Structures are given as C-alpha cells and as structure tokens.
Amino acid sequence: MKRVMTIAGSDPSGGAGIQADLKAIHSQGVYAASVITSVTAQNAMQVHAVDHLPAHLVRAQFEVLADDIEFHAFKTGMLGNADIVATVAELLARRQAPNVVVDPLVQSTSGVALLDDEGSELLRAKLFPVATVVTPNLGEAESLSGDRIDSIEAMTAAGRRILKFGPRCVVITGGHADFAPGTDVYVDAATTRVLEPDSPVSNPGVHGTGCVFSAVVAARLALGEAPLAAVTQAKLFLSKALRNAMALGSGFVLDTPDNGD
C-alpha cells in the first residue's frame, strides 16, 4: 500500500486539518500518517483558538516516522509560524521527499490567521522550491502573487507568478470565485488548463475543502499519477464530497466516501 505523510494542524471537529486529511487519503486506498503542527479549538463554524507546537516537536514527529517508513508523497497544510515552515522545508529538502503537495494556509475560512507574515515569506522562499504542487485558493493566491484576481486570466497570471517561486505545478482553486464559481486553473512550465466544475455545486457552509482537495492530490501522486491527472481526480472527488456534505452542529462537513463512490 502506498503511503502519504500529512503535516498540518488538528481540527477537533474533523472537518479540516489532519483529521480531514486522514479520511481523504484513506478514501483513495492510500495509507496516511500524520505530523501535527498546531492544535486548534474549532467547530464546524469557526476557529476559536490556536496554539502551535514547538518546532523541535514537529521535527521529532517527522524524523521518527521517516526513519522507519518509506513515504510516497507528502502534504503540508497549516504550519503556523516561520520556525515550523523552516523546519518542514529543511526536512523535506534533506530527505529529497517525493511528491510534495503544499496547501499554503494563511487564514481559516472564518478569517482567523493561521500563519504569520514571516512564515508566509518562508513558504515562498523555502517550501515552494521543494513542492510538486501548490494549491492556493483565490485569497491565498492574491497574497502570494501580490495581484488582485478577478478573472480566469488573472488566475492564470497569478499561477504563473507563483510558479516562479519554484514549485513544479500550481493549481489555483476557485471555489469562491464570483466570476467563475468552482473553476480552477492549473499551470506548469508547459501547460495551462482551466478546470471547470463537472456540475454546479453550492455549499458555502462547508469548511476544509482545501485540505481535502490537496490531500487527495497527494494520495493520487503517491499512486503514480501525473500532477494534472491527480488534480483532475481530486477535483472530481471534491465535487462528490460537496454534493454529499453532512450537517454537523451549525455547519457542514464533507463526506469523503471510499474511492469517491
């Protein structure tokens, strides 16, 4: 069985973060192990509190796993601060980690900051160069590229700018794009592909969509798919999960059935 390591924060509601990653990766028939970077107090609606682990504990979790288990892909989510970003980037580079998917979480859906300014700079300078795929949403892509995104053309241009920071591929997810709802844009050195939704999906109360999407991309890369194919399969899976989202408390969480069925 192929194996993925996810490096991210904990969401006790199970809708995002490590918990969502584990479910999404397992749904693809891939084994998931986890390195926790941060602990949050959140429910299906909002993040109420965040605390980050010391970088040495993040390092210890990573190394004890990587010393014992061969991983076929890696996924990063919430990293919290510059120390953790630098530590994770160094570990991935030193291990020559294959198939690294970076979900560049800067803030939660409810607007709570999940990464400090220095950490954002290190994402671009240290983590993106070891990434196979970077998966920003519109807000993250605007922050990373420095440009306002208000069209498919602007999404493409932002993806090209982010590509200059070193990842092999960038996919900007447009789940909240007023100008083209649910449309994503994939770019690599040779390709630009506009990925339209297979059918209209509207479920604004769901959190964790970016976590699930990037986790499935990592799982599909671990299975040997090329990046564009992995992204395409992850988009199809996310559409199914959104259509089957479950009410939880005052919000919703994604349904992540085995193998996307």
C-alpha positions as CSV (number, residue, x, y, z in Angstrom):
1,M,0.0,0.0,0.0
2,K,1.3,3.5,-0.9
3,R,1.8,5.9,2.0
4,V,1.4,9.6,2.5
5,M,2.6,11.8,5.3
6,T,0.4,14.8,6.1
7,I,1.9,17.7,8.1
8,A,-0.8,20.0,9.4
9,G,-2.9,21.3,12.3
10,S,-5.5,19.4,14.2
11,D,-9.2,20.2,13.8
12,P,-11.3,18.6,16.6
13,S,-14.5,18.9,14.5
14,G,-13.0,16.5,11.9
15,G,-13.9,18.8,9.0
16,A,-10.5,20.2,8.2
17,G,-6.8,19.8,9.1
18,I,-5.2,16.5,10.0
19,Q,-8.5,14.7,10.6
20,A,-9.9,15.6,7.2
21,D,-6.5,14.7,5.5
22,L,-6.5,11.3,7.1
23,K,-10.0,10.5,5.9
24,A,-9.4,11.9,2.4
25,I,-6.1,10.0,1.9
26,H,-7.6,6.7,3.2
27,S,-10.6,7.1,0.8
28,Q,-8.1,6.7,-2.1
29,G,-6.8,3.4,-0.9
30,V,-3.6,5.0,0.4
31,Y,-2.2,4.8,4.0
32,A,-1.9,8.1,5.9
33,A,0.4,9.1,8.7
34,S,0.4,12.5,10.4
35,V,2.7,15.1,11.9
36,I,0.7,17.6,13.9
37,T,2.0,21.2,13.8
38,S,-0.8,23.0,15.7
39,V,-3.8,22.4,18.0
40,T,-7.0,24.4,17.4
41,A,-10.2,24.8,19.2
42,Q,-12.8,24.9,16.5
43,N,-16.2,23.6,15.5
44,A,-18.0,23.3,12.2
45,M,-18.4,27.1,12.0
46,Q,-15.4,28.8,13.4
47,V,-11.8,28.6,14.8
48,H,-11.9,29.9,18.4
49,A,-8.2,29.4,19.5
50,V,-4.9,28.2,18.0
51,D,-1.6,27.2,19.6
52,H,1.4,26.0,17.7
53,L,3.7,23.2,18.7
54,P,7.5,23.9,19.2
55,A,9.4,23.3,16.0
56,H,11.5,20.6,17.7
57,L,8.4,18.5,18.3
58,V,7.4,18.9,14.7
59,R,10.9,17.7,13.7
60,A,10.8,14.8,16.1
61,Q,7.4,13.6,14.7
62,F,8.7,13.8,11.1
63,E,12.0,12.1,11.7
64,V,10.7,9.2,13.8
65,L,8.2,8.5,11.0
66,A,10.6,9.0,8.1
67,D,13.4,6.9,9.7
68,D,11.0,3.9,9.9
69,I,8.6,4.2,7.0
70,E,9.0,5.0,3.3
71,F,6.6,7.6,2.1
72,H,5.5,8.1,-1.5
73,A,4.1,11.6,-1.1
74,F,3.9,14.4,1.5
75,K,1.3,17.0,2.1
76,T,1.6,20.2,4.2
77,G,-1.3,22.3,5.5
78,M,-1.4,24.6,8.5
79,L,2.2,25.3,9.5
80,G,1.6,28.2,11.9
81,N,4.8,30.1,12.1
82,A,8.2,30.7,10.5
83,D,10.0,28.2,12.7
84,I,7.8,25.4,11.7
85,V,7.8,26.4,8.0
86,A,11.7,26.5,8.0
87,T,11.9,23.2,9.8
88,V,9.5,21.4,7.5
89,A,11.1,22.8,4.4
90,E,14.6,21.7,5.6
91,L,13.4,18.2,6.4
92,L,11.7,17.7,3.1
93,A,14.7,19.0,1.2
94,R,17.2,16.9,3.1
95,R,15.1,13.8,2.7
96,Q,14.6,14.6,-1.1
97,A,10.9,14.0,-0.4
98,P,8.9,13.0,-3.5
99,N,5.5,14.3,-4.5
100,V,5.2,17.2,-2.1
101,V,1.8,19.0,-2.1
102,V,1.7,22.4,-0.3
103,D,-1.6,23.8,0.7
104,P,-0.5,27.3,1.7
105,L,-2.9,28.0,4.5
106,V,-2.7,31.6,5.6
107,Q,-6.1,32.0,7.3
108,S,-9.1,29.9,8.1
109,T,-12.4,30.2,6.2
110,S,-13.8,32.2,9.1
111,G,-10.8,34.7,8.9
112,V,-8.6,33.5,11.7
113,A,-4.8,33.9,10.9
114,L,-3.1,30.5,10.6
115,L,0.4,31.7,9.5
116,D,2.4,34.7,10.5
117,D,4.0,37.2,8.0
118,E,7.5,35.8,8.3
119,G,6.1,32.3,7.7
120,S,4.4,33.4,4.5
121,E,7.7,34.7,3.2
122,L,9.4,31.4,4.1
123,L,6.7,29.5,2.3
124,R,7.7,31.2,-0.9
125,A,11.5,31.1,-0.3
126,K,12.0,27.7,1.3
127,L,9.0,25.4,0.9
128,F,7.8,26.1,-2.6
129,P,11.1,25.1,-4.2
130,V,10.6,21.5,-2.9
131,A,6.9,21.4,-3.9
132,T,5.5,19.3,-6.7
133,V,2.1,21.0,-6.5
134,V,1.0,24.2,-4.6
135,T,-2.8,24.6,-4.2
136,P,-3.7,28.1,-3.1
137,N,-7.3,29.3,-3.1
138,L,-8.1,32.8,-4.5
139,G,-7.3,34.7,-1.4
140,E,-4.0,32.8,-0.8
141,A,-3.1,33.3,-4.5
142,E,-3.7,37.0,-4.2
143,S,-1.5,37.1,-1.2
144,L,1.3,35.0,-2.7
145,S,1.3,36.7,-6.1
146,G,0.6,40.3,-4.9
147,D,-2.1,40.7,-7.5
148,R,-5.9,41.1,-7.4
149,I,-7.7,38.1,-9.0
150,D,-11.0,38.9,-10.7
151,S,-11.0,36.7,-13.8
152,I,-9.7,33.4,-15.2
153,E,-7.0,35.4,-17.0
154,A,-5.9,36.9,-13.6
155,M,-5.9,33.4,-12.0
156,T,-3.6,32.2,-14.8
157,A,-1.3,35.1,-14.4
158,A,-1.1,34.6,-10.6
159,G,-0.4,31.0,-11.1
160,R,2.5,31.8,-13.4
161,R,3.9,34.2,-10.8
162,I,3.7,31.7,-8.1
163,L,5.3,29.1,-10.4
164,K,8.4,31.4,-10.4
165,F,8.9,30.6,-6.7
166,G,9.9,27.1,-7.6
167,P,7.1,24.5,-7.5
168,R,6.6,22.2,-10.5
169,C,2.9,23.0,-10.7
170,V,0.3,25.4,-9.3
171,V,-3.4,25.0,-9.1
172,I,-5.5,27.9,-8.0
173,T,-8.8,26.8,-6.7
174,G,-11.8,29.0,-7.4
175,G,-14.5,27.6,-5.2
176,H,-15.5,31.1,-4.1
177,A,-14.9,32.8,-7.4
178,D,-17.9,35.1,-8.2
179,F,-16.7,35.4,-11.8
180,A,-16.5,31.6,-12.4
181,P,-17.7,29.5,-9.4
182,G,-16.0,26.2,-8.9
183,T,-13.4,26.8,-11.7
184,D,-9.8,26.0,-11.0
185,V,-6.7,26.9,-13.1
186,Y,-3.7,24.6,-13.3
187,V,-0.3,25.8,-14.6
188,D,3.1,24.2,-15.0
189,A,6.1,25.1,-17.2
190,A,4.4,23.9,-20.4
191,T,0.7,23.8,-19.7
192,T,-2.2,25.9,-18.7
193,R,-5.5,24.2,-18.1
194,V,-8.8,25.7,-17.0
195,L,-10.7,23.1,-15.0
196,E,-14.4,23.7,-14.9
197,P,-16.8,22.0,-12.4
198,D,-18.5,18.9,-13.7
199,S,-21.7,20.3,-12.3
200,P,-22.8,23.3,-10.2
201,V,-22.1,22.8,-6.5
202,S,-23.1,25.3,-3.9
203,N,-22.5,24.6,-0.2
204,P,-20.9,27.7,1.3
205,G,-21.2,26.4,4.9
206,V,-18.5,23.7,4.4
207,H,-15.0,24.1,5.7
208,G,-12.0,22.0,4.9
209,T,-12.4,21.9,1.1
210,G,-8.8,23.0,0.5
211,C,-7.5,20.4,3.0
212,V,-9.4,17.5,1.3
213,F,-8.5,18.7,-2.2
214,S,-4.8,18.8,-1.5
215,A,-4.8,15.6,0.5
216,V,-6.4,13.7,-2.4
217,V,-3.9,15.3,-4.8
218,A,-1.1,13.9,-2.6
219,A,-2.7,10.4,-2.5
220,R,-3.1,10.3,-6.3
221,L,0.5,11.3,-6.7
222,A,1.5,8.6,-4.4
223,L,-0.4,6.1,-6.6
224,G,1.8,7.2,-9.5
225,E,-0.5,9.7,-11.3
226,A,1.0,12.7,-13.1
227,P,0.2,16.1,-11.4
228,L,-2.5,17.2,-13.8
229,A,-4.3,13.8,-13.6
230,A,-4.0,13.9,-9.8
231,V,-5.5,17.4,-9.7
232,T,-8.3,16.4,-12.0
233,Q,-9.2,13.4,-9.9
234,A,-9.1,15.4,-6.7
235,K,-11.5,18.0,-8.2
236,L,-14.0,15.3,-9.2
237,F,-13.7,13.7,-5.7
238,L,-14.3,17.1,-4.0
239,S,-17.4,17.8,-6.1
240,K,-18.9,14.5,-5.0
241,A,-17.9,15.2,-1.4
242,L,-19.6,18.7,-1.6
243,R,-22.8,17.3,-3.0
244,N,-22.9,14.8,-0.1
245,A,-21.9,17.2,2.7
246,M,-23.3,16.4,6.1
247,A,-24.9,18.8,8.6
248,L,-22.8,18.9,11.7
249,G,-23.8,21.2,14.5
250,S,-24.4,24.7,13.0
251,G,-22.3,23.9,9.9
252,F,-21.4,21.2,7.4
253,V,-18.5,18.8,6.8
254,L,-17.5,17.0,3.7
255,D,-18.5,13.4,3.1
256,T,-15.4,11.5,2.0
257,P,-16.5,8.0,0.9
258,D,-14.1,5.3,0.0
259,N,-12.7,5.7,-3.5
260,G,-15.0,8.7,-4.2
261,D,-18.1,6.4,-4.7
